[in-house]
Amino acid sequence: MQTTATEITIRRAGERGQADHGWLRSQHTFSFADYHDPAHMGFRSLRVINDDWIAPGQGFGTHPHRDMEIFSYVLAGTIEHRDSLGNGRQLKPGQIQLMSAGRGVTHSEFNPSATEPLRLLQVWIRPRERGLTPRYTEWHPQPEHARAAKVLVISPDGRDGSATIHQDAEVHRLRLGPGETVTHTLRPGRGVWVQVAEGALTFQGVPLATGDGASTESPGTLLLAGSPSAEALLFDLG
């Protein structure tokens, strides 16, 4: 990890923890499972970013969670979700599922395709309080979002059709074409994490490539630009 003179802290893709279980390949931005690094335990309420590749016909069997906000952002393939709340869903690239585990829930995540791999970002965010009622919510892009440079996908109040989270956290999906720019205003007392899913961009002039992450807690207007193009998630965290 390196810190720039502009207070941007960078987490390069090649520095992440690695796991290869045959059916699952995963890269861990923060400590997770057998990968433990006290220097990388999360960022504010953001606890886990796993970049997962799941083989055809494979997945995570039914298992429990509690007191965590867990979402999956599908990048390629199809994910099939089932949980103890009675939800059974399949999601495609660009869609998001968010499960608030609260006081306890069990779920499974599966790649139903016999031929196509599944790639997703799995993200965990700590809730604002423990013992909440479990719930499930989704975000689906609308036609006007296809070319939008910045779209709110997760928020505490579910505004603009975003999925709802039990935390002072907003998540924006970024899609930046070659040279296309977007700004984000970071208010005092908050922090931003940018995670590049595909492609390359610059964040305050700092180049980031696929799998890279970067953060700042310096308030002001932040500038991101496609370099040449990128898909990314931007987390604004209280």
Secondary structure, DSSP 8 states (H G I E B T S, - for coil): -EE-TTS-EEE-GGGSEEEE-SSEEEEESS-BTTB--TT-S-BTTEEEEEEEEE-TT-EEEEEEE-S-EEEEEEEES-EEEEETTS-EEEE-TT-EEEEE-TT-EEEEEE---SS--EEEEEEEE--SSSS---EEEEE---GGGTT-SEEEEEESS-GGG-EE-SSSEEEEEEEE-TT-EEEEEE-TT-EEEEEEEEEEEEETTEEEETT-EEEE---EEEEEEEEEEEEEEEEEE-
